[in-house]
């Protein structure tokens, strides 16, 4: 890395988040700004990678693929009555029914002395099955010995009892339609998923983009899940900027035993802002404020401070917490993770710390389930 790359790398990594949000707006100004960003990030050799403009046709194709696998899509009205947000639920049972309709089966099998969850194809390999199999493989399942392996950890997963629902609170700069590998990780273990878009991303509309509004949107999605699951069946979690939204849900429903997981999460916005310039710091803080809100109608803003979100919670046996750390995270310090664990241990007896070393260029953005060992550690924490 040359001196220019060294000096500019933190700047481009920080800017990547708001710039990606512009990509989702997909207007003329956004396109120009992103092209400038991509040019200079490439020229500087920072290694952060170019940002692709949001492709609505590709997004629609991806959404339809989820629907073909059994997903239910809703445009829901948040609790403040303003605008619409898109959410998706996909139950493992609905996926399995589609698999069975082809004459295939989805069971625990022994493969090379390891118990795995695998789909055995039908005896009649029709064109329709092959098209459906292509959609299954978008979930990043693997083919081996003529079968489709969906999870390598059948021995750690309770795939017989009622499934858990993994409610993932996405970061404020991405749409769920690209998160196929994450969807496959949960579904492959025969667990249910719920994803949604926040703010005014893609099909969402009429939303006030602010910290308290993000909290309210997550809670509005949860209300759609509550009729179908006990709260202690739900695992709410997120990574980076999505984790504070999940932490808010954990705070609100802690007493009912809701479970929580965080990935590469900052303990407060102050911790996240440390590598930024004071100018970016100022605008980031202002971008989360909503001066027009009626305070009693919105969750209280606290700059995503976990200690403030959880300060009134009592230590409980109900529910579990999993904190996932990238050991070589270039954006968050080890002290940040230490504080996160301490906050978790103050409210839950069952706290699990999963650590892994990322091999990615941008390590902070890595997903723990890219590492086979950490997949097992996560499922062990969930089902132990």
N, C-alpha and C positions, 0 to 999 in steps of 0.2 A: 504494500500500500504506500503510495507516494504521499508527500506532505500535504498536497491539496485534498486528497482523499481523507487523510487523517483528520484534517481540520473541519471538513464539511460533512463527514459521515454522520455525526450526531444530529446535525441540522436536518439532513434529508430523512433520517429515520423518524425524527419527531414530526416533520411535515407530512410524512407519508399518510398519516391517519386523516387529517383534514382534507388533504388532496384526494384521497380515495373517496371521501364523502362527496366531493365535487363530481367525481366520476359517476356516481350514482344519480346525480341530477341531470347529467347528459345534455346540457344546453350548450350554446355556442361558446359562451365565456368559459365554461368549465372545460370544454375541449381544448381551447387555446391555452389555458393555464396548465392543464395536464401535459400538453405537448412541450411546453417550456420546462416544466419540472422534469420530464423524462429526458429531455435533451441534456440538461445540466447534470442530472444524476448519472447519466451515461458518460458524459465528458469527464466528470470528476473521478470516475472509477470507484465510487463508494460501495458498490456491490449490493445496493438495496433493491435493485430490480425496477423495471419499468412498470407503470400502472396502466392497465387496460381500461379503456372506456367501457362503460356499462352497455352491454349488448342486449337490447330488449327481446329480440327474437330468440337468442340463446337462452335467456332467462325463462321465456315462455316454454321453450322445449324442455328445459330442466324441470320446471314446475309440472308439466304434463307427465313427465317420466315418474315423478313422485306420485302423482294421481293414479297412474297406471299400476303402481305397486300397492295401492290401497289407501293413499293419503286423503285426508279430508281437509279442504281449504275453506277458510272463512274470512270475510272482511268484517271485523267486529268494531263496535262503537265503544271507545274507552269510557270509563266511568264519569268523565267530565262532560260527556256528550259532544265532544269536538272531534270531527273528522272520523276517519276509518284507519284501522291497521290490519295487516294481513297476518294470519296465523295458520299453522299447519299442524295437524296431529296425524300420526301414523302408528297404528297398533300392530304389534307383532302377530297377533291372532288374525287380523285382516290380511296381512301379507301371507301368512301360512295358508289361509283358505284359498288364496289365488294360486299358491304353489300346488296345493292338493288338487285343484280343479284341472291341472294338466296331467294328473296321475303321478306327480312327483311327491317326495316325502322330505320332511325336515326333522332330523332326529340327532340324538347323541350317538356317535359311533367311535369305535376304537381304531385309530390310524397310527401305525408305527409306535405302539405302546403309549399313545396319548389320546385322551378322551377329548373329542372335538364335536362341535355342532356343525352338521353338514347337510346339504340338500342333495338327495339322490335323484338324478334326473328320471323322467318317465321312460318307459320301455319304448314308447313311440315318439321319436324325436321329430315332431312336426315343425313346420316353419314358424307357427305361432309360438311354440316353446322357445325356439332359438331367438326370436325377437324379445320374448319376456326375459330370457337368460341375459341378454345384452343389458337390459335395464337393471337386473340384479347385480351384474358386475360393475355397474356405475357406483354401487355401494362399496366398492373396493374389496368385495369378496374375492377369494382366490380359488382357482381350479386345481384339483389334485386327485390323481387316481380315478378320474372320471366323475368326481363329485365336486360340489361347490362348498368350500369351507367358509363358514360364516363367523366362527369364533374358535380360537384354539384353547379356550379355558372352560370347557363344559364341566370339568371337575370342580371349579370354583363358583359356578353360577347356578342359582336355583331357577331353572327354566321350566319347572313343573307347577309351582305355586303361581298365584296371581302376579303378573309382571309389575315391576316398578315403572313409573313414568319419569323420564329424564327431560325436564323442562329447561332448555338451554336459552339463557338470555344473551343474545348476540351483542357484540360490540356495536357502538353507535355509528359505525361506518361500513357495515357489511349487510348483505341480504342473505337469508338462510338458503336460498336456492343453489348456492355453490358449495354448501357444506355436506357433500355426499359422504366423505370418509367418516365424519363424525356420526352422521345418521347410521351408517353401516356398522359402526362400532357398537352402538346401543342395540339396534335392531338385530344385528348378528348374534347377540346374546339372548335373543327373544324377549327384549324389553321394549316398552313403548317410548315414543318421542313426541315432544311438542317444541316446535320452532316458531319464531315470529320475526317480523321486521319492525324496527322502532323508528321514531321520528317520521320523516316524510320520504323514506326510502321506497323507491319503485312504485308499488301500487298504493302505498299509504298516502293519505292526504289530510290537510286541514289540521295538522298537529303543531303545537307550540314546542319548539326544540329547546328544552331546558332540563336541568337535573331532575326537578320534581316531576316534570311531565314524563320523563323516562321511567321513573319509579311507578307512576300511575299506570302507564301502559303495561308494564310487566304484571302488575296486580290485576289489571283487567283481563289479561290472558289467563292468569291463574284461576280467576272466577269461572272461566269456561271449563277448566279441568276438575274443579271441586265436585261437581255432581257425579263424576265418573271414578274418582279415586279418593281413598282416605288420605289425609294430608301426610301421614307417615309412610305412604307408598310413593310420595313424590320426592324426587331429587331435583332441587333447583340449583343451577350453577351457571358460571360464565367465565370467560377468560378476559384478562386485561380490562378494558372499559366496560365489558358486560358484567364482570363479577360484582361491582357495587350494586347493580340492579338486583342481582340474586341475593346479595347481602341484605338489601332492604326487605325482600320477601321473607328471608330467614328471620329477620327481626320481627316482622309483623305476625308471623305464624309459628314462631319458636315454641310457644306454649303447646301447640298442637302436635309437635314432634316432626315438623318438616325437616328433611335432610338437605345438606348444603355441600357443594364442592366449588372450589375456586382454582383457576389455572393462571399462572403468571399474573397474579392480582396485586395491585398496589394497596397498601394499607390506608392511604389517603391521597388526595389529589396533589398535596404538597410533595409527597414522595415521587409521584409520577412526573412532576414538573421540574425536578432537580436538574436534569440535563438541558433544560430549555433556557433560552435567553429571556430577559425580563419582559421584552416586548411580546413574545409568544405567550409567556406566562399570563400577562394581562389580558390578552384577547381570548385565551382559552377559558379563563375564569369568567369573563364577561359573556362568552358564548353559552355558558350553562345557566345564566340567570334569566329569570322571566319577570321583568318589572311589572307586567300587567296582571299577574296572577292574584287571585283572592286566597290568602294564606290558608284559611280554614278549609278550603276545598282541595288543597294540594298537599302531598307529603312535604314535610319540612326539608329545605335545602341544607346541606352540611358539607358541601364540597367533597362528596364521596368519602367521608372520613369514617372508617370502619369502627373506630372507638366510639364515635358519637352515635352511629347507627345501632350499636349493640350495647351501649352503656347501661341501659335499664334492664337487660335480660338476666334471668336467674340461671345458675348452674343446674343443668338437667341431665337425666339419664336418657330421656326420649330423644330420638333423632341422632344422626351421625354427621360428622364434618370431615371432608377430605380436602387437604390443602396440597396442591401440586406445585412444585418448584422446579424451575430450570436452574441447575447449579451454576451454569456459566451465563446466566441472563445478563446481557449487556445493558439493559435498561433499569432493572430493579436490583437493589443491593441485597446481600444476605441478611442484613439487619432488617430490611423490609419484611422478608419472609419470617424472620424470627418474631417480629411484632405481630404478624398475622397469626402465627401459631399461638402466641400468648393470648390474643383476643379470642381465638376459638376455644382454648382450654378454659377460659373463664366462664363460658356459657354451656359447654357440652363435655360430658365425661368421655364420649367416644370420638376422639380426634385422631385422624390418620394423616401422616406426612409422607407424601410420595415425591421422591426426588429423582431427576434424571439429567444426564448431560446431553445437550443437543449437539447434533452434527450439522445443523443448518447454518446458512450464511447469516440470517437474521434469527438468532437463537430465541429471542423473546417471543417470536410468533410461532414457534414450533408447537406441535400437539403431542401430548404424552403418549397417545395411542399409536404413534409411529414406532414406538419402542415396545417390542413384544413383552419384555420383562415387566414394564410398567403397566401394561394392560392387565397382567395377572395381579399386580399389586392393587390396582384400582378395584377389580372385581372381588378380590379378597376382602377389602375394606367394606364394600357394599354388603356382602353376604355373610361375613364372618359371624 
